[in-house]
Amino acid sequence: MPLVNAATMEQDLTVVMPSGFDILERGEKKNRIRAITRGVSSNIAACELTYRCREEIDYEKAATQLEEYCSVLRKYGADVITLQGSQSYPDCCFVQDTAVVLDEVCVVASMGAPARRGEITEVEKVVSQYRVIKHILVPATLDGGDVVQVGKTLFVGLSRRTNGLGIETLGKIVDPFGYKVVPVSVRGGLHLTTACGVVDDETLILNPRWIDASAFKGFRQLHVPEEEPWSANMIRIDEVLCIEKGAPCTVELVEPYNDKIEIIDISEFRKAEGSLSCLSIIFKDTLQH
């Protein structure tokens, strides 16, 4: 699905649905995978930065990388719903931060960067077609990128973007559905997902220099090498593990536990302090529909 160019992004936001999309007919394919993505802002050079120095970002290259990212999602069975980018929100392509989508509910985030909070509007419109919506409201703050789900456990980063009240509020929302919330101190990367990825249901990959690894007792832990500090962030699409390009040692580290690996180049998004998981919200249809 082609992404719009910078001029088109100046227009009102619209939703680009997959061919043949029809909510009333979705019961025909149970548990299909959905992925929400959002186009690159023509103003991405003005993105929020916390730990990285500002570098020149090639907009055209970033747009191409996002197209290739979406192609990988489709390759492994995801129906990709792409929202158009917005000049008003330089970080809008990092759609993961806007919401936490569980089987039973969608928790719309109150993002820690005030300038980003308007990003949630278009995402909420789409997700509300699949889930009941709950909100986290300021002064509580929570970014979706601070949430790592393993079964019925939600590890939540206490970070520069997510505060204690945000974690507490999330816990109250998800408790009726049987979820356990475990706070994790984040001291290096921007979000918990920056330094924590799920290899399989028993195995996590971590950068222990950026987070408190003791929170993950009971799981097999793989620690990324120091020369590849960003590579703990990865995404799973069913059995396939997606790892960013330029992390060969990390690939070797996870292969004994999952050899179904796809490599994706996100070099331009890395300059904007983004990671693989930031670029999508991946979820499955549930019995709600």
C-alpha positions in Angstrom: 0.0 0.0 0.0 1.7 3.2 -1.1 2.3 6.0 1.4 1.3 9.6 0.7 3.9 12.2 -0.2 4.7 15.2 1.9 2.3 17.4 0.0 -0.6 15.1 0.6 0.2 14.8 4.3 -0.8 18.5 4.6 -4.4 17.5 4.0 -6.9 16.3 6.6 -6.1 12.9 8.1 -7.8 10.0 6.6 -7.7 6.2 7.1 -6.5 3.9 4.4 -8.1 0.5 4.9 -7.0 -2.7 3.3 -8.8 -3.8 0.1 -12.2 -5.4 0.9 -12.2 -4.1 4.5 -15.7 -4.6 6.0 -16.3 -4.7 9.7 -19.6 -6.6 9.3 -17.8 -9.4 7.4 -14.9 -9.9 9.7 -16.4 -12.9 11.4 -15.5 -14.9 8.3 -11.9 -15.0 9.4 -11.4 -15.5 13.1 -8.3 -14.4 14.9 -6.8 -12.7 11.8 -3.9 -10.4 12.6 -4.4 -6.6 12.3 -1.6 -4.1 12.2 -2.1 -0.3 12.5 0.7 1.8 11.0 1.0 5.5 10.2 2.8 7.3 7.4 6.0 9.3 8.0 5.5 13.0 8.8 7.0 15.4 6.4 8.2 17.1 9.5 9.9 14.1 11.1 13.1 16.1 11.4 11.5 17.9 14.3 10.8 14.7 16.2 11.1 14.4 20.0 14.5 13.3 21.2 15.6 12.2 24.7 18.8 10.2 24.5 20.0 10.6 21.0 21.7 13.6 19.3 19.7 15.1 16.4 20.8 13.8 13.0 19.6 14.5 9.5 16.7 12.2 8.5 16.1 11.3 4.9 12.3 11.6 4.6 12.1 9.7 1.3 14.2 6.9 2.6 12.2 6.7 5.8 9.0 6.5 3.8 10.4 3.6 1.7 11.6 1.8 4.8 8.1 2.1 6.2 6.6 0.6 3.0 9.0 -2.3 3.3 8.1 -2.7 6.9 4.4 -2.9 6.0 5.2 -5.4 3.3 6.8 -7.7 5.8 3.7 -7.5 8.0 1.6 -8.5 5.1 3.9 -11.3 4.1 3.2 -13.0 7.4 -0.6 -12.6 7.2 -1.3 -9.2 8.8 -4.1 -6.9 7.4 -2.3 -3.6 7.5 -4.4 -0.5 8.2 -2.3 2.6 7.4 -3.1 6.1 8.6 -1.8 9.1 6.8 1.1 11.0 8.4 0.6 14.5 9.7 2.9 17.5 9.5 1.6 18.6 12.8 2.9 15.5 14.6 6.5 14.7 13.7 6.5 11.5 15.6 3.2 10.2 14.3 4.7 7.2 12.6 5.6 5.8 16.0 2.0 4.6 16.4 2.7 2.0 19.2 2.9 4.8 21.8 -0.7 5.8 21.3 -2.5 2.7 22.7 -2.2 -0.7 24.4 -4.4 -3.2 22.6 -5.3 -6.4 24.5 -7.7 -9.1 23.6 -10.5 -7.6 25.7 -9.9 -3.9 25.7 -7.9 -1.0 24.2 -6.3 1.4 26.6 -5.7 4.7 24.9 -2.5 6.3 26.2 -1.8 9.7 27.8 1.6 10.1 26.3 4.4 11.6 28.3 5.4 14.1 25.6 2.6 16.7 25.6 3.2 17.6 22.0 2.3 14.1 20.9 -1.0 13.6 22.7 -3.0 14.7 19.6 -1.8 11.6 17.8 -4.2 9.4 19.7 -7.3 10.7 17.9 -7.1 9.0 14.6 -5.8 5.7 16.1 -8.7 5.6 18.6 -11.1 5.9 15.7 -9.7 2.8 14.1 -9.2 0.7 17.2 -12.7 1.5 18.5 -14.0 -0.7 15.7 -12.4 -3.7 17.3 -12.2 -3.1 21.0 -13.9 -1.4 23.9 -12.0 1.8 24.7 -10.6 2.9 28.0 -8.5 6.0 28.6 -5.6 7.0 30.8 -5.8 10.7 31.5 -3.3 13.3 32.8 -1.7 13.7 35.3 -1.2 10.0 34.7 1.1 9.4 31.7 1.7 6.2 29.8 3.3 5.5 26.4 2.3 2.2 24.7 6.0 1.7 24.0 6.5 1.1 27.7 4.3 -2.0 27.7 5.6 -5.5 27.0 3.0 -8.3 27.1 3.8 -11.9 27.9 0.6 -13.8 28.2 -1.5 -12.3 31.1 1.5 -10.3 32.4 2.1 -6.7 31.4 5.6 -5.4 32.1 5.4 -1.7 32.2 8.3 0.7 32.1 8.7 3.4 34.6 10.4 5.8 32.3 10.7 9.4 31.1 7.4 9.0 29.3 5.4 6.8 31.8 4.9 7.7 35.4 3.8 5.7 38.5 0.2 7.0 38.3 0.0 5.8 34.6 1.1 2.3 35.6 -1.4 2.3 38.5 -4.2 3.4 36.3 -3.4 0.8 33.7 -3.4 -1.8 36.4 -6.9 -0.8 37.5 -8.2 -1.0 33.9 -6.8 -4.4 33.1 -7.3 -6.1 36.5 -10.9 -7.2 35.8 -9.6 -9.1 32.7 -7.1 -11.1 34.7 -3.9 -9.2 33.8 -1.0 -8.7 36.2 1.0 -5.4 35.9 4.7 -5.5 36.8 6.6 -2.1 36.9 10.1 -2.1 35.5 12.6 0.7 36.0 13.9 2.1 32.7 17.1 4.1 33.0 18.7 4.2 29.6 16.5 3.7 26.5 13.4 5.8 25.8 10.9 3.0 26.5 10.8 -0.5 28.0 10.4 -1.9 24.5 13.6 -0.2 23.6 15.4 -2.7 25.8 13.1 -5.7 26.0 11.7 -8.0 23.4 9.8 -11.3 23.5 11.5 -14.2 21.7 9.0 -16.8 22.7 6.6 -17.3 25.7 9.5 -18.4 27.9 12.3 -16.3 26.5 13.0 -12.5 26.7 15.8 -10.6 25.2 17.0 -7.6 27.2 19.5 -4.8 27.4 20.2 -5.0 31.2 22.2 -1.8 31.1 19.0 0.2 30.3 16.4 -1.6 32.4 16.1 -3.5 35.7 16.4 -7.1 34.5 15.5 -8.5 38.0 11.8 -7.7 37.1 11.8 -10.7 34.7 12.5 -13.5 37.1 11.2 -16.8 35.9 11.9 -16.1 32.3 14.9 -17.2 30.3 16.9 -14.1 29.7 19.1 -13.4 26.7 21.2 -10.2 27.0 22.2 -8.3 23.9 25.9 -7.6 23.3 27.1 -4.1 24.2 27.9 -3.3 20.6 24.2 -3.8 19.6 22.4 -2.0 22.4 19.2 -1.3 20.4 18.7 -4.8 19.1 16.5 -6.1 22.0 13.6 -4.4 20.4 11.9 -6.8 18.1 8.4 -7.9 17.0 6.7 -11.2 16.6 4.1 -12.1 14.0 2.8 -15.5 15.1 6.0 -17.6 15.0 8.2 -15.1 13.0 10.6 -12.9 14.8 11.5 -9.5 13.2 14.9 -8.1 14.1 16.4 -4.8 12.8 19.2 -4.8 10.3 22.7 -4.4 11.7 22.5 -6.8 14.6 24.2 -10.0 13.5 25.3 -11.0 17.0 21.7 -10.7 18.3 20.5 -12.8 15.4 22.9 -15.6 16.5 21.8 -15.2 20.1 18.1 -15.8 19.4 18.4 -18.4 16.6 18.6 -21.4 19.0 15.2 -20.3 20.4 13.5 -19.1 17.2 15.1 -19.6 13.8 12.2 -18.0 11.9 13.8 -14.6 11.5 13.1 -11.6 9.3 15.5 -8.7 9.0 14.1 -5.2 8.6 16.0 -2.0 7.9 14.8 1.0 10.0 18.0 3.1 10.0 16.1 6.4 9.4 13.7 5.8 12.3 16.6 4.9 14.6 17.8 8.5 14.1 14.4 9.6 15.5 14.8 7.3 18.5 12.4 4.8 17.1 12.5 1.0 17.0 10.7 -1.8 15.2 7.8 -2.2 17.6 7.2 1.6 17.6 6.0 1.5 14.0 2.9 -0.6 14.5 0.1 -1.8 16.8 -0.3 -5.5 16.1 -3.3 -7.4 17.5 -5.7 -10.2 16.7 -9.5 -10.2 16.2 -11.3 -11.5 19.2 -14.7 -12.8 20.2 -15.9 -9.2 20.7 -16.7 -9.2 17.0 
